[in-house]
Amino acid sequence: MMEYSLKSYYRSCRVRTWEAGIPESALRLLFCEKLGCGLAELAMLMRDKQLSREWVREFEELFKRLIQGEPVQYILGKAWFWGLTLQVSPDVLIPRPETEQLLELALRYCAEEDTVLDCCTGSGAIALALKIQRPDAIVHASDISAAALEVARANAADLQLELEFHLCDLFPDNAVKYDLIVSNPPYVSQAEYEVLEAVVKDNEPASALLSGAEGLDHIRRILELAPAHLAEEGILCLEHGELQQDKIIQEATSKGWELEFAGQDLAHRDRFLVLKYNHHHER
């Protein structure tokens, strides 16, 4: 049986990856997953590992999808968030590193037994990681997409976590008053969407990205509707677009919200807001 050197085959794949404009990190991840090893072990295997013709044939099927622009997370059917391995599909956004910062922020305001809503949950990443960090909290998660909720429920089952899921447009129709609402809603404007990188625009769900002409439709509705769902001292944690922070603060304060915190992501772009609603404000 003909065998291939891992080292030489990896190098040939790397050239094709570069030519397609795909980051090598995606290639390494694909190799690691197919070989069942970590990055350090991959480097060691490069010394003398041989690959069967069948292995290479199977890998080529996945690799073709990668160089055609499909995100490696969708190819593998999984992504990583806060140390968790989560199922993902084209029905949900791939969790971003900056959203881990949103979770860190939410945890500052989340007490052990709080009742929490992850609004626009997608894969369930925020809700699930929060439940792991605050096991005594009551965690709800909502999404307008039934397909997204199916992915989130599957992730909860994989992690053996009990959450309450709601298929709804932002907020569930219940009498629950949440101590914390955390949301990474759609916030991409139509103009921004038109120039998004192809790997995002051609693969990830537009409904989880787009939010009207200014990218603020969902956030404006959250600001309008959230007070009815928040406890007296409840907190709202939001992720938003890098050019939206001042506009959101202006609109939020005019509606009775008080600014608790405004923060940036690791790339020093305005990205997060923490707001508290003044329930005595005249609406």
Residue pairs with C-beta under 8 A, 6 or more apart in sequence:
1 52
1 53
2 53
3 50
3 51
3 52
3 53
4 50
4 51
4 52
4 53
4 56
5 49
5 50
5 51
6 45
6 46
6 49
6 50
6 51
7 46
7 47
7 49
9 51
9 56
10 27
10 31
10 46
13 27
13 31
13 63
14 24
14 27
16 63
16 67
17 23
17 24
17 26
17 27
17 66
17 67
18 24
19 67
20 66
20 67
20 68
20 69
22 66
22 67
22 69
26 66
26 71
26 72
27 63
27 66
28 39
28 42
29 72
29 76
30 59
30 62
30 63
30 66
30 72
30 75
30 76
31 42
31 59
32 38
32 39
32 41
32 42
33 76
34 55
34 58
34 59
34 62
35 41
35 42
35 45
35 49
37 45
51 59
62 75
65 75
66 72
66 75
69 198
69 199
69 202
69 203
70 199
70 203
71 94
71 199
71 203
71 204
73 79
73 88
73 94
74 88
74 89
74 90
74 94
74 203
77 87
77 88
77 89
78 85
78 86
78 87
78 88
79 85
79 86
79 88
79 94
79 95
79 123
80 86
80 95
81 95
81 99
81 100
81 123
81 125
81 129
82 100
82 103
82 125
82 129
82 132
84 125
84 128
84 129
84 132
84 159
86 95
86 123
86 124
86 125
86 128
86 155
86 158
87 123
87 151
87 154
87 155
87 158
88 94
88 95
88 123
88 151
89 147
89 151
90 203
90 204
90 205
91 145
91 147
91 148
91 150
91 151
91 205
92 122
92 123
92 145
92 147
92 148
92 151
92 152
92 205
92 208
93 122
93 123
93 204
93 205
93 208
93 209
94 204
95 122
95 123
95 125
97 266
98 239
98 265
98 266
98 267
98 271
99 125
99 126
99 184
99 239
100 129
101 263
101 265
101 266
101 271
101 272
102 126
102 182
102 184
102 237
102 239
102 271
102 272
103 126
103 129
103 130
103 133
103 182
105 237
105 261
105 263
105 272
105 274
106 116
106 126
106 130
106 180
106 182
106 237
107 130
107 133
107 134
109 180
109 235
109 237
109 260
109 274
110 116
110 130
110 133
110 134
110 137
110 179
110 180
111 134
111 137
111 179
112 134
112 136
112 137
113 136
113 137
113 138
114 134
114 137
114 138
114 179
114 180
115 137
115 138
115 140
115 176
115 177
115 178
115 179
115 180
115 231
116 127
116 130
116 134
116 137
116 138
116 139
116 140
116 178
116 179
116 180
116 181
116 182
117 139
117 140
117 141
117 142
117 171
117 172
117 176
117 178
117 180
117 181
117 182
117 229
118 124
118 126
118 127
118 130
118 139
118 140
118 141
118 142
118 182
118 183
119 142
119 170
119 171
119 181
119 182
119 183
119 185
119 222
120 142
120 143
120 144
120 170
120 183
120 184
120 185
120 186
120 208
120 218
121 127
121 141
121 142
121 143
121 148
121 149
121 152
121 165
122 143
122 148
122 151
122 152
122 184
122 208
123 148
123 151
123 152
123 155
124 141
124 151
124 152
124 153
124 155
124 156
124 163
125 155
126 182
126 184
127 139
127 140
127 141
127 152
127 163
128 152
128 155
128 156
128 159
128 161
128 163
130 137
130 139
130 182
131 137
131 139
131 161
131 162
131 163
132 159
132 161
138 164
139 163
139 164
140 163
140 164
140 165
140 166
140 172
140 176
140 178
141 149
141 152
141 163
141 164
141 165
141 166
142 165
142 166
142 167
142 168
142 170
142 171
142 172
143 149
143 152
143 165
143 166
143 167
143 168
144 167
144 168
144 169
144 170
144 207
145 205
145 207
145 208
146 167
148 205
148 208
149 165
149 167
152 163
152 165
153 165
156 162
156 163
156 165
166 172
166 174
170 185
170 218
170 221
170 222
170 225
171 225
171 226
171 228
171 229
176 229
177 229
177 230
177 231
177 232
177 234
178 229
178 230
178 231
178 234
179 231
179 233
179 234
179 235
180 234
180 235
180 236
180 237
181 222
181 226
181 229
181 230
181 234
181 235
181 236
181 237
182 236
182 237
182 238
183 222
183 236
183 237
183 238
183 239
184 238
184 239
185 211
185 218
185 219
185 222
185 238
185 239
186 207
186 208
186 209
186 210
186 211
186 215
186 217
186 218
187 211
187 215
187 216
187 218
187 219
187 239
187 240
187 241
187 244
188 196
188 209
188 210
188 211
188 215
188 241
189 210
189 211
189 212
189 213
189 214
189 215
189 216
189 241
190 210
190 212
190 213
190 215
191 213
192 215
192 241
193 201
193 206
193 209
193 210
196 209
200 209
211 217
211 218
211 219
212 218
214 244
214 247
215 241
215 244
216 244
216 247
216 248
219 238
219 240
219 244
219 248
220 251
222 236
222 238
223 248
223 251
223 252
223 255
223 257
223 275
224 255
226 236
226 277
227 256
227 277
227 279
227 283
230 236
230 277
232 279
233 276
234 276
234 277
235 260
235 274
235 275
235 276
236 257
236 273
236 274
236 275
236 276
236 277
237 272
237 273
237 274
238 248
238 272
238 273
238 274
238 275
239 271
239 272
240 248
240 270
240 271
240 272
240 273
242 269
242 270
242 271
243 270
244 270
245 262
245 270
245 271
245 273
246 270
248 273
249 259
249 262
249 273
252 259
252 273
252 275
253 259
255 281
255 283
256 277
256 278
256 279
256 281
256 282
256 283
257 275
257 276
257 277
257 278
258 275
258 276
258 277
258 278
259 273
259 274
259 275
260 274
260 275
260 276
261 272
261 273
261 274
262 270
262 272
262 273
262 274
263 270
263 271
263 272
263 273
263 274
264 270
264 271
264 272
265 271
265 272
